[in-house]
Amino acid sequence: MARGITIKMAENFSTDPPTSDLRRQIVGGGMVLVIVQVLMIGLRLAGMIFITTLLGPARFGPYIAAFGIFSFVLGVGQSGIGVFLMRQPGKLDPLQVGTATTLLLALSIAIVSIVELAAAPIADYVRLPEFLPVLRLMMLALPLQTLSIPALTRIRRDMDVKGMAVIELIGQVAFYAAAVPLIFNGHGAVALAGCVVLQYAVMIILAYARSGERPVVRWDREIALRLCRYTFSFSIANYIWQARSLVNPLIVAPVLGSTAVGVLGLAVVILEILTIPRGMIWLVSVAAMARVQEDLARMRRIITEGMELQVLLIGAILLGFGWLGEGLMRPAFGAYGDQLFALYPYIALLYLTGAMFNMHTAVLSVLDKNWWLVLYQGVHIAVFFTAAAIWVPRVGQIGYGYAEIIAIATYALLHILVARLTGAPDYRLALIWWTGAAVGLFWRQISVYAIAIPFAVLFVPASQQRLKKITTDILSRQTVGRLD
């Protein structure tokens, strides 16, 4: 959902500030995001290590399973309504905002009611202790998050990147400030669910305070119909992608139990934390693509450079943790560390590949090809679910990793769809770096000498030329917003 909103925000750039002013906005916001995201990575890793050390994967598992379901319904609850508001030209009509607020409120109440009715059967299916109270309490955060969308939309439309970053950071601080003492004093997964509610309560207050908006419930039938028509295809794509979060509670939990869910969920959480910078790179690239929609050659160039930058940055982060993380985090995870780091390279490779193809999903949304995005994401989820359902019962936790590797093949479809629109981008350098990083991630399975491969590919002449150009651009602060 956040990706879709960012895309639509970028589409309005061409009618907003002049290019020079816009560049300064993005550069300034990008610097703030870098600082905040570094702080958030450190905060989340430290908090997660502390909580996991005290709880253990078995007690952490019910929280992870419930959070997977919560993440799915959270995407459903947003329903692309923020995207609709984001795309409106000029000043937002209060009647539009009020109608959107009414729909968000009604949708969130309906979803919470449905989940409440289905919670007991779901709990019987996943068979995890504490899962039922954790899920029920966590769902109280859904209306808070959905009702914050009008205020967050105002902040995004104003390009207040600093405000967005600070709101997110303070929300995370509120979560861990409450969670750490609760867990330290013996409370379990239910306490963590309560901290999620607290986090979204803090964020909705900050969002409305920052934006100057006030939640107002209004209704206009024509606006509601236009809103529903517009958001339908976008929402379908979002619903499908959010289904990834259901594999752990629906496939892994019934077969392998709470500890496996906790370990697997912990691996995914670590990777989500490590790849936080994807958002900043994605925002910058989308902003550029939205301004050159009619120039396919320049759009291809942006896709190519975006892929390279994503693979270089995300690959370095994932490799660094893969090489050093076990030694740093072994005291926290103990015997479960072996399971965690056995899974890590498989899931990390999917995240690395997804980072490379982030530009492709952005192109489909910028060019209003949401149904093509539905096609790709549907195929991806179908392959991932099927592979997980086959391999997890047969080989255990590592079967989830096999499923992630198998699902990588679906990115070929994404390439085909984007190539039909813009022509094929240049994959050569991105693939060289991707291959080097992939080999480096699997150093435990291959050989310790595999660690040298990611460094070796950086000495290829094409790599040296590109790295020199990136360094020059960064030092001159011209990378952000470049179109040429």
NURO-922688 format. One record per residue (C-alpha): residue number from 1; chain; x, y, z. Coordinates in Angstrom, 3 decimals, always signed. Layout:
# NURO-922688
{NUM, "A", {X, Y, Z}};
...
This chain:
# NURO-922688
{1, "A", {+0.000, +0.000, +0.000}};
{2, "A", {+2.726, +2.465, +0.911}};
{3, "A", {+4.342, +1.798, -2.455}};
{4, "A", {+1.146, +2.541, -4.326}};
{5, "A", {+0.609, +5.785, -2.413}};
{6, "A", {+4.172, +6.871, -3.144}};
{7, "A", {+3.709, +6.223, -6.835}};
{8, "A", {+0.571, +8.289, -7.038}};
{9, "A", {+2.194, +11.071, -5.067}};
{10, "A", {+5.018, +11.119, -7.582}};
{11, "A", {+2.560, +11.395, -10.463}};
{12, "A", {+1.481, +14.775, -9.172}};
{13, "A", {+5.032, +16.123, -9.209}};
{14, "A", {+4.884, +17.402, -12.760}};
{15, "A", {+2.164, +19.899, -11.866}};
{16, "A", {+3.619, +20.978, -8.525}};
{17, "A", {+6.898, +22.801, -7.800}};
{18, "A", {+9.475, +23.665, -10.480}};
{19, "A", {+12.125, +21.011, -11.025}};
{20, "A", {+14.828, +22.847, -9.042}};
{21, "A", {+12.533, +23.328, -6.037}};
{22, "A", {+11.332, +19.769, -6.299}};
{23, "A", {+14.902, +18.478, -6.370}};
{24, "A", {+15.709, +20.371, -3.186}};
{25, "A", {+12.616, +18.919, -1.518}};
{26, "A", {+13.549, +15.375, -2.419}};
{27, "A", {+17.216, +15.779, -1.504}};
{28, "A", {+16.359, +17.318, +1.853}};
{29, "A", {+13.721, +14.716, +2.570}};
{30, "A", {+16.033, +11.961, +1.438}};
{31, "A", {+18.757, +13.041, +3.864}};
{32, "A", {+16.237, +13.055, +6.708}};
{33, "A", {+14.994, +9.614, +5.665}};
{34, "A", {+18.532, +8.232, +5.632}};
{35, "A", {+19.114, +9.418, +9.199}};
{36, "A", {+15.722, +8.251, +10.453}};
{37, "A", {+15.971, +4.896, +8.720}};
{38, "A", {+19.412, +4.246, +10.194}};
{39, "A", {+17.967, +5.027, +13.631}};
{40, "A", {+14.989, +2.757, +12.964}};
{41, "A", {+17.172, -0.143, +11.836}};
{42, "A", {+19.198, +0.125, +15.020}};
{43, "A", {+16.120, +0.540, +17.216}};
{44, "A", {+14.234, -2.368, +15.676}};
{45, "A", {+17.174, -4.742, +15.727}};
{46, "A", {+18.032, -3.913, +19.343}};
{47, "A", {+14.405, -4.153, +20.449}};
{48, "A", {+13.785, -7.370, +18.554}};
{49, "A", {+16.917, -9.019, +19.965}};
{50, "A", {+15.912, -8.074, +23.507}};
{51, "A", {+12.323, -9.250, +23.118}};
{52, "A", {+13.276, -12.500, +21.397}};
{53, "A", {+15.942, -13.257, +23.982}};
{54, "A", {+13.433, -12.962, +26.812}};
{55, "A", {+10.460, -14.590, +25.089}};
{56, "A", {+12.148, -17.223, +22.950}};
{57, "A", {+10.845, -18.231, +19.492}};
{58, "A", {+8.100, -20.456, +20.921}};
{59, "A", {+6.417, -17.600, +22.827}};
{60, "A", {+7.221, -15.134, +20.015}};
{61, "A", {+5.496, -17.401, +17.467}};
{62, "A", {+1.864, -16.528, +18.346}};
{63, "A", {+2.648, -12.820, +17.970}};
{64, "A", {+4.293, -13.381, +14.576}};
{65, "A", {+1.390, -15.523, +13.347}};
{66, "A", {-1.206, -12.980, +14.489}};
{67, "A", {+0.806, -10.139, +12.990}};
{68, "A", {+0.847, -11.943, +9.634}};
{69, "A", {-2.956, -11.963, +9.581}};
{70, "A", {-3.061, -8.386, +10.845}};
{71, "A", {-0.727, -7.271, +8.035}};
{72, "A", {-3.018, -8.853, +5.463}};
{73, "A", {-6.224, -7.258, +6.757}};
{74, "A", {-4.368, -3.967, +7.192}};
{75, "A", {-3.803, -3.865, +3.454}};
{76, "A", {-7.453, -4.734, +2.890}};
{77, "A", {-8.557, -1.990, +5.276}};
{78, "A", {-6.692, +0.697, +3.363}};
{79, "A", {-8.227, -0.350, +0.037}};
{80, "A", {-6.363, +2.227, -2.054}};
{81, "A", {-8.442, +5.089, -0.632}};
{82, "A", {-5.314, +7.029, +0.223}};
{83, "A", {-4.235, +6.664, -3.405}};
{84, "A", {-7.514, +8.186, -4.565}};
{85, "A", {-7.004, +11.205, -2.324}};
{86, "A", {-3.389, +11.525, -3.351}};
{87, "A", {-4.187, +11.815, -7.057}};
{88, "A", {-6.764, +14.572, -6.758}};
{89, "A", {-5.606, +17.798, -8.479}};
{90, "A", {-5.381, +21.013, -6.529}};
{91, "A", {-6.661, +21.388, -3.004}};
{92, "A", {-8.567, +18.458, -1.558}};
{93, "A", {-12.325, +18.956, -1.332}};
{94, "A", {-13.464, +18.500, +2.311}};
{95, "A", {-16.412, +16.491, +0.998}};
{96, "A", {-13.992, +14.063, -0.692}};
{97, "A", {-11.955, +13.706, +2.487}};
{98, "A", {-15.083, +13.249, +4.593}};
{99, "A", {-16.508, +10.605, +2.265}};
{100, "A", {-13.193, +8.764, +2.230}};
{101, "A", {-13.089, +8.892, +6.034}};
{102, "A", {-16.596, +7.436, +6.232}};
{103, "A", {-15.664, +4.575, +3.919}};
{104, "A", {-12.465, +3.885, +5.844}};
{105, "A", {-14.342, +3.821, +9.135}};
{106, "A", {-17.067, +1.514, +7.784}};
{107, "A", {-14.531, -0.791, +6.149}};
{108, "A", {-12.379, -1.080, +9.269}};
{109, "A", {-15.398, -1.845, +11.471}};
{110, "A", {-16.556, -4.510, +9.014}};
{111, "A", {-13.112, -6.132, +8.849}};
{112, "A", {-12.652, -6.144, +12.622}};
{113, "A", {-16.104, -7.725, +12.996}};
{114, "A", {-15.353, -10.420, +10.415}};
{115, "A", {-11.997, -11.262, +11.998}};
{116, "A", {-13.630, -11.418, +15.431}};
{117, "A", {-16.155, -13.941, +14.144}};
{118, "A", {-13.461, -15.961, +12.396}};
{119, "A", {-10.823, -15.679, +15.133}};
{120, "A", {-11.778, -18.830, +17.059}};
{121, "A", {-11.826, -21.117, +13.976}};
{122, "A", {-8.508, -19.632, +12.829}};
{123, "A", {-7.023, -20.260, +16.277}};
{124, "A", {-8.230, -23.875, +16.171}};
{125, "A", {-6.540, -24.252, +12.795}};
{126, "A", {-3.132, -22.743, +13.655}};
{127, "A", {-3.034, -24.370, +17.128}};
{128, "A", {-0.693, -21.870, +18.788}};
{129, "A", {-0.979, -20.903, +22.477}};
{130, "A", {-2.108, -17.305, +23.124}};
{131, "A", {-2.835, -16.804, +19.423}};
{132, "A", {-6.524, -15.984, +19.947}};
{133, "A", {-6.154, -13.159, +22.525}};
{134, "A", {-3.156, -11.767, +20.637}};
{135, "A", {-5.097, -11.555, +17.364}};
{136, "A", {-8.191, -10.055, +18.975}};
{137, "A", {-6.241, -7.350, +20.781}};
{138, "A", {-4.064, -6.538, +17.788}};
{139, "A", {-7.104, -6.005, +15.559}};
{140, "A", {-8.043, -2.952, +17.652}};
{141, "A", {-5.177, -1.158, +15.936}};
{142, "A", {-6.833, -1.482, +12.509}};
{143, "A", {-9.374, +1.378, +12.851}};
{144, "A", {-6.631, +3.628, +14.224}};
{145, "A", {-4.414, +3.003, +11.221}};
{146, "A", {-7.123, +3.349, +8.581}};
{147, "A", {-8.526, +6.550, +10.103}};
{148, "A", {-5.055, +8.097, +9.996}};
{149, "A", {-4.981, +7.824, +6.174}};
{150, "A", {-6.619, +11.241, +5.445}};
{151, "A", {-4.074, +12.994, +7.671}};
{152, "A", {-1.145, +11.012, +6.260}};
{153, "A", {-2.362, +11.799, +2.751}};
{154, "A", {-2.254, +15.512, +3.516}};
{155, "A", {+1.328, +15.172, +4.772}};
{156, "A", {+2.380, +13.241, +1.663}};
{157, "A", {+0.677, +15.690, -0.703}};
{158, "A", {+2.592, +18.488, +0.989}};
{159, "A", {+5.846, +16.525, +0.412}};
{160, "A", {+6.477, +16.702, +4.155}};
{161, "A", {+8.927, +13.795, +4.080}};
{162, "A", {+10.493, +14.928, +7.348}};
{163, "A", {+7.110, +14.798, +9.064}};
{164, "A", {+6.395, +11.313, +7.781}};
{165, "A", {+9.786, +10.044, +8.905}};
{166, "A", {+9.482, +11.526, +12.377}};
{167, "A", {+5.957, +10.154, +12.857}};
{168, "A", {+7.127, +6.658, +11.934}};
{169, "A", {+10.163, +6.889, +14.198}};
{170, "A", {+8.172, +8.114, +17.203}};
{171, "A", {+5.652, +5.330, +16.641}};
{172, "A", {+8.450, +2.765, +16.783}};
{173, "A", {+9.899, +4.378, +19.911}};
{174, "A", {+6.467, +4.209, +21.582}};
{175, "A", {+6.184, +0.499, +20.719}};
{176, "A", {+9.547, -0.479, +22.175}};
{177, "A", {+9.323, +1.900, +25.120}};
{178, "A", {+6.201, +0.022, +26.196}};
{179, "A", {+7.192, -3.468, +25.018}};
{180, "A", {+10.634, -3.780, +26.604}};
{181, "A", {+9.590, -3.215, +30.246}};
{182, "A", {+6.469, -5.350, +29.778}};
{183, "A", {+8.428, -8.287, +28.400}};
{184, "A", {+11.160, -7.800, +30.999}};
{185, "A", {+8.518, -8.138, +33.717}};
{186, "A", {+7.262, -11.443, +32.392}};
{187, "A", {+4.413, -10.464, +30.063}};
{188, "A", {+4.148, -12.347, +26.785}};
{189, "A", {+2.800, -12.029, +23.262}};
{190, "A", {-0.471, -10.433, +24.392}};
{191, "A", {+1.508, -7.499, +25.781}};
{192, "A", {+3.223, -7.065, +22.397}};
{193, "A", {-0.183, -6.927, +20.712}};
{194, "A", {-1.182, -4.149, +23.102}};
{195, "A", {+1.985, -2.274, +22.163}};
{196, "A", {+0.958, -2.437, +18.482}};
{197, "A", {-2.314, -0.704, +19.420}};
{198, "A", {-0.340, +1.912, +21.356}};
{199, "A", {+1.977, +2.489, +18.390}};
{200, "A", {-0.887, +3.226, +15.986}};
{201, "A", {-2.664, +5.386, +18.584}};
{202, "A", {+0.455, +7.537, +18.889}};
{203, "A", {+0.865, +7.742, +15.124}};
{204, "A", {-2.740, +8.814, +14.433}};
{205, "A", {-2.462, +11.608, +17.016}};
{206, "A", {+0.828, +12.805, +15.514}};
{207, "A", {-0.507, +12.563, +11.956}};
{208, "A", {-3.521, +14.777, +12.616}};
{209, "A", {-1.429, +17.196, +14.680}};
{210, "A", {+1.166, +17.503, +11.909}};
{211, "A", {-1.310, +17.805, +9.038}};
{212, "A", {-3.733, +20.225, +10.700}};
{213, "A", {-6.602, +18.015, +9.540}};
{214, "A", {-9.459, +16.823, +11.730}};
{215, "A", {-11.335, +13.551, +11.188}};
{216, "A", {-14.716, +14.452, +9.687}};
{217, "A", {-17.400, +11.970, +8.609}};
{218, "A", {-19.346, +13.056, +5.521}};
{219, "A", {-21.046, +11.346, +2.598}};
{220, "A", {-21.494, +11.933, -1.098}};
{221, "A", {-22.773, +9.047, -3.192}};
{222, "A", {-21.121, +10.176, -6.440}};
{223, "A", {-17.720, +10.640, -4.795}};
{224, "A", {-18.071, +7.270, -3.074}};
{225, "A", {-18.796, +5.542, -6.400}};
{226, "A", {-15.851, +7.236, -8.126}};
{227, "A", {-13.614, +6.346, -5.218}};
{228, "A", {-14.638, +2.682, -5.278}};
{229, "A", {-14.217, +2.407, -9.050}};
{230, "A", {-10.784, +3.977, -8.942}};
{231, "A", {-9.391, +1.930, -6.089}};
{232, "A", {-10.737, -1.451, -7.164}};
{233, "A", {-7.885, -2.682, -9.368}};
{234, "A", {-5.238, -1.154, -7.137}};
{235, "A", {-6.750, -2.817, -4.103}};
{236, "A", {-6.960, -6.229, -5.757}};
{237, "A", {-3.225, -6.128, -6.478}};
{238, "A", {-2.517, -5.061, -2.912}};
{239, "A", {-4.723, -7.799, -1.412}};
{240, "A", {-2.936, -10.438, -3.443}};
{241, "A", {+0.537, -9.303, -2.427}};
{242, "A", {-0.420, -9.055, +1.243}};
{243, "A", {-1.316, -12.747, +1.095}};
{244, "A", {+2.418, -13.531, +1.390}};
{245, "A", {+2.108, -12.804, +5.103}};
{246, "A", {-0.407, -15.664, +5.466}};
{247, "A", {+1.993, -18.471, +4.546}};
{248, "A", {+3.554, -18.578, +8.013}};
{249, "A", {+0.318, -18.776, +10.041}};
{250, "A", {-1.655, -20.900, +7.562}};
{251, "A", {+0.948, -23.331, +6.189}};
{252, "A", {+3.918, -23.383, +8.578}};
{253, "A", {+2.049, -23.147, +11.896}};
{254, "A", {-0.246, -26.190, +11.534}};
{255, "A", {+2.621, -28.390, +10.348}};
{256, "A", {+5.634, -27.272, +12.401}};
{257, "A", {+4.219, -25.483, +15.435}};
{258, "A", {+4.976, -22.352, +17.414}};
{259, "A", {+8.779, -22.486, +17.538}};
{260, "A", {+9.097, -22.825, +13.762}};
{261, "A", {+6.659, -19.950, +13.249}};
{262, "A", {+8.703, -17.819, +15.656}};
{263, "A", {+12.049, -18.583, +14.009}};
{264, "A", {+10.706, -18.060, +10.500}};
{265, "A", {+8.874, -14.903, +11.524}};
{266, "A", {+12.037, -13.619, +13.157}};
{267, "A", {+13.995, -14.148, +9.931}};
{268, "A", {+11.376, -12.216, +7.956}};
{269, "A", {+11.294, -9.409, +10.535}};
{270, "A", {+15.091, -9.095, +10.382}};
{271, "A", {+14.987, -8.846, +6.598}};
{272, "A", {+12.190, -6.261, +6.696}};
{273, "A", {+14.328, -4.185, +9.054}};
{274, "A", {+17.511, -4.558, +7.014}};
{275, "A", {+15.797, -3.548, +3.771}};
{276, "A", {+14.127, -0.382, +5.101}};
{277, "A", {+16.234, +1.782, +2.687}};
{278, "A", {+14.296, +0.340, -0.273}};
{279, "A", {+11.589, +2.911, +0.362}};
{280, "A", {+13.859, +5.919, -0.065}};
{281, "A", {+15.407, +4.642, -3.297}};
{282, "A", {+11.983, +3.700, -4.584}};
{283, "A", {+10.557, +7.149, -3.816}};
{284, "A", {+13.372, +8.905, -5.698}};
{285, "A", {+13.097, +6.612, -8.726}};
{286, "A", {+9.313, +6.839, -8.908}};
{287, "A", {+9.471, +10.633, -8.720}};
{288, "A", {+11.726, +10.591, -11.759}};
{289, "A", {+9.584, +8.092, -13.699}};
{290, "A", {+6.389, +10.023, -13.063}};
{291, "A", {+7.856, +13.080, -14.782}};
{292, "A", {+8.980, +11.255, -17.939}};
{293, "A", {+6.060, +8.937, -18.650}};
{294, "A", {+6.034, +9.893, -22.332}};
{295, "A", {+9.786, +9.371, -22.829}};
{296, "A", {+10.278, +5.619, -22.796}};
{297, "A", {+14.036, +5.772, -23.375}};
{298, "A", {+14.549, +7.931, -20.297}};
{299, "A", {+12.198, +5.734, -18.284}};
{300, "A", {+14.231, +2.660, -19.230}};
{301, "A", {+17.358, +4.465, -18.082}};
{302, "A", {+15.754, +5.265, -14.737}};
{303, "A", {+14.707, +1.608, -14.332}};
{304, "A", {+18.238, +0.460, -15.140}};
{305, "A", {+19.916, +2.848, -12.718}};
{306, "A", {+17.321, +2.131, -10.051}};
{307, "A", {+17.956, -1.616, -10.319}};
{308, "A", {+21.692, -1.112, -9.985}};
{309, "A", {+21.380, +1.151, -6.964}};
{310, "A", {+18.929, -1.194, -5.227}};
{311, "A", {+21.111, -4.270, -5.760}};
{312, "A", {+24.258, -2.434, -4.668}};
{313, "A", {+22.822, -0.996, -1.449}};
{314, "A", {+20.467, -3.797, -0.392}};
{315, "A", {+22.999, -6.430, -1.403}};
{316, "A", {+25.688, -4.834, +0.779}};
{317, "A", {+23.350, -4.721, +3.787}};
{318, "A", {+22.151, -8.306, +3.364}};
{319, "A", {+25.669, -9.614, +2.874}};
{320, "A", {+26.952, -7.717, +5.892}};
{321, "A", {+24.351, -9.263, +8.158}};
{322, "A", {+24.772, -12.690, +6.581}};
{323, "A", {+28.510, -12.625, +7.278}};
{324, "A", {+28.608, -10.884, +10.666}};
{325, "A", {+25.120, -11.284, +12.089}};
{326, "A", {+25.564, -14.796, +13.423}};
{327, "A", {+28.539, -13.835, +15.558}};
{328, "A", {+26.809, -10.708, +16.835}};
{329, "A", {+23.424, -12.288, +17.535}};
{330, "A", {+24.328, -15.827, +18.596}};
{331, "A", {+24.148, -14.912, +22.320}};
{332, "A", {+20.586, -13.678, +21.820}};
{333, "A", {+19.269, -16.598, +19.761}};
{334, "A", {+21.243, -19.507, +21.212}};
{335, "A", {+20.372, -22.842, +19.630}};
{336, "A", {+17.702, -21.221, +17.460}};
{337, "A", {+20.431, -19.263, +15.687}};
{338, "A", {+21.311, -22.312, +13.592}};
{339, "A", {+17.745, -22.517, +12.276}};
{340, "A", {+17.588, -18.779, +11.688}};
{341, "A", {+20.814, -18.502, +9.708}};
{342, "A", {+20.053, -21.666, +7.752}};
{343, "A", {+16.911, -19.941, +6.474}};
{344, "A", {+18.460, -16.504, +6.057}};
{345, "A", {+20.176, -16.813, +2.623}};
{346, "A", {+17.079, -18.257, +0.951}};
{347, "A", {+14.763, -15.514, +2.149}};
{348, "A", {+17.434, -12.831, +1.698}};
{349, "A", {+17.840, -13.814, -1.965}};
{350, "A", {+14.121, -13.204, -2.518}};
{351, "A", {+14.412, -9.781, -0.869}};
{352, "A", {+17.451, -8.948, -2.986}};
{353, "A", {+15.635, -9.953, -6.177}};
{354, "A", {+12.528, -8.044, -5.122}};
{355, "A", {+14.633, -4.938, -4.559}};
{356, "A", {+16.007, -5.201, -8.090}};
{357, "A", {+12.512, -5.453, -9.550}};
{358, "A", {+10.965, -2.691, -7.422}};
{359, "A", {+11.332, -0.365, -10.384}};
{360, "A", {+9.241, -2.686, -12.525}};
{361, "A", {+6.248, -2.662, -10.176}};
{362, "A", {+6.541, +1.124, -9.996}};
{363, "A", {+6.362, +1.377, -13.798}};
{364, "A", {+3.148, -0.650, -13.950}};
{365, "A", {+1.444, +1.576, -11.384}};
{366, "A", {+2.763, +4.853, -12.819}};
{367, "A", {+1.491, +3.871, -16.274}};
{368, "A", {-1.883, +2.815, -14.834}};
{369, "A", {-1.409, -0.887, -15.536}};
{370, "A", {-2.693, -2.127, -12.184}};
{371, "A", {-4.397, -5.133, -13.764}};
{372, "A", {-1.040, -6.234, -15.172}};
{373, "A", {+0.289, -5.913, -11.627}};
{374, "A", {-2.608, -8.100, -10.455}};
{375, "A", {-1.615, -10.722, -13.021}};
{376, "A", {+2.026, -10.812, -11.920}};
{377, "A", {+1.302, -10.781, -8.191}};
{378, "A", {-1.367, -13.449, -8.577}};
{379, "A", {+1.085, -15.755, -10.342}};
{380, "A", {+3.782, -15.017, -7.763}};
{381, "A", {+1.548, -15.750, -4.778}};
{382, "A", {+0.114, -18.892, -6.380}};
{383, "A", {+3.611, -20.272, -7.025}};
{384, "A", {+4.838, -19.285, -3.553}};
{385, "A", {+1.856, -20.794, -1.721}};
{386, "A", {+1.964, -23.998, -3.770}};
{387, "A", {+5.693, -24.448, -3.303}};
{388, "A", {+5.416, -23.808, +0.450}};
{389, "A", {+2.499, -26.253, +0.776}};
{390, "A", {+4.578, -28.920, -0.994}};
{391, "A", {+7.986, -28.411, +0.612}};
{392, "A", {+7.258, -27.357, +4.214}};
{393, "A", {+5.567, -30.678, +5.172}};
{394, "A", {+8.351, -32.613, +3.441}};
{395, "A", {+11.540, -30.919, +4.656}};
{396, "A", {+10.424, -28.590, +7.453}};
{397, "A", {+11.436, -24.949, +7.865}};
{398, "A", {+13.891, -24.977, +4.992}};
{399, "A", {+10.942, -25.754, +2.723}};
{400, "A", {+9.856, -22.145, +3.173}};
{401, "A", {+13.249, -21.112, +1.837}};
{402, "A", {+12.844, -23.436, -1.145}};
{403, "A", {+9.466, -21.821, -1.840}};
{404, "A", {+11.048, -18.361, -1.844}};
{405, "A", {+13.686, -19.496, -4.354}};
{406, "A", {+11.068, -21.079, -6.610}};
{407, "A", {+8.962, -17.898, -6.517}};
{408, "A", {+11.901, -15.874, -7.871}};
{409, "A", {+11.165, -17.413, -11.295}};
{410, "A", {+7.938, -15.380, -11.485}};
{411, "A", {+9.950, -12.171, -11.894}};
{412, "A", {+10.429, -13.247, -15.514}};
{413, "A", {+6.741, -12.453, -16.045}};
{414, "A", {+7.238, -9.023, -14.500}};
{415, "A", {+10.090, -8.372, -16.929}};
{416, "A", {+7.924, -9.397, -19.892}};
{417, "A", {+5.115, -7.059, -18.843}};
{418, "A", {+7.409, -4.067, -18.348}};
{419, "A", {+9.328, -4.765, -21.568}};
{420, "A", {+6.032, -4.590, -23.477}};
{421, "A", {+5.478, -1.085, -22.122}};
{422, "A", {+8.900, +0.512, -22.155}};
{423, "A", {+11.235, -1.917, -23.856}};
{424, "A", {+13.728, -4.007, -21.923}};
{425, "A", {+15.972, -2.183, -19.457}};
{426, "A", {+19.686, -2.994, -19.312}};
{427, "A", {+20.124, -5.826, -16.808}};
{428, "A", {+23.801, -6.558, -17.432}};
{429, "A", {+25.458, -4.755, -14.538}};
{430, "A", {+22.596, -5.342, -12.086}};
{431, "A", {+22.740, -9.075, -12.836}};
{432, "A", {+26.506, -9.173, -12.336}};
{433, "A", {+26.111, -7.576, -8.909}};
{434, "A", {+23.058, -9.751, -8.113}};
{435, "A", {+25.006, -12.915, -8.969}};
{436, "A", {+27.945, -11.886, -6.812}};
{437, "A", {+25.650, -11.104, -3.876}};
{438, "A", {+23.713, -14.361, -4.329}};
{439, "A", {+26.894, -16.439, -4.170}};
{440, "A", {+28.056, -14.481, -1.129}};
{441, "A", {+24.785, -15.080, +0.699}};
{442, "A", {+25.206, -18.869, +0.406}};
{443, "A", {+28.788, -18.975, +1.672}};
{444, "A", {+27.872, -21.475, +4.380}};
{445, "A", {+26.424, -23.867, +1.804}};
{446, "A", {+29.206, -23.327, -0.780}};
{447, "A", {+32.511, -22.382, +0.839}};
{448, "A", {+33.968, -19.563, +2.881}};
{449, "A", {+35.766, -18.516, -0.311}};
{450, "A", {+32.367, -17.523, -1.722}};
{451, "A", {+32.656, -14.364, +0.392}};
{452, "A", {+35.239, -13.103, -2.119}};
{453, "A", {+32.838, -13.217, -5.078}};
{454, "A", {+30.785, -10.070, -4.229}};
{455, "A", {+34.050, -8.123, -3.978}};
{456, "A", {+35.407, -9.612, -7.186}};
{457, "A", {+32.431, -8.451, -9.292}};
{458, "A", {+33.031, -4.878, -8.134}};
{459, "A", {+36.380, -4.920, -9.959}};
{460, "A", {+34.788, -5.659, -13.342}};
{461, "A", {+35.498, -2.609, -15.572}};
{462, "A", {+31.788, -1.844, -15.974}};
{463, "A", {+31.392, -1.944, -12.177}};
{464, "A", {+34.298, +0.418, -11.672}};
{465, "A", {+32.874, +2.918, -14.149}};
{466, "A", {+29.422, +2.822, -12.583}};
{467, "A", {+30.701, +3.038, -9.009}};
{468, "A", {+32.802, +6.065, -9.922}};
{469, "A", {+29.743, +7.740, -11.439}};
{470, "A", {+27.577, +6.941, -8.397}};
{471, "A", {+30.229, +8.298, -6.043}};
{472, "A", {+30.558, +11.488, -8.059}};
{473, "A", {+26.786, +11.980, -8.119}};
{474, "A", {+26.444, +11.436, -4.385}};
{475, "A", {+29.239, +13.859, -3.565}};
{476, "A", {+27.719, +16.514, -5.812}};
{477, "A", {+24.182, +15.762, -4.441}};
{478, "A", {+22.866, +15.382, -7.983}};
{479, "A", {+21.775, +11.744, -7.882}};
{480, "A", {+18.335, +12.527, -6.456}};
{481, "A", {+15.868, +13.748, -9.038}};
{482, "A", {+18.165, +13.177, -12.027}};
{483, "A", {+16.443, +12.435, -15.285}};
{484, "A", {+19.491, +12.166, -17.541}};
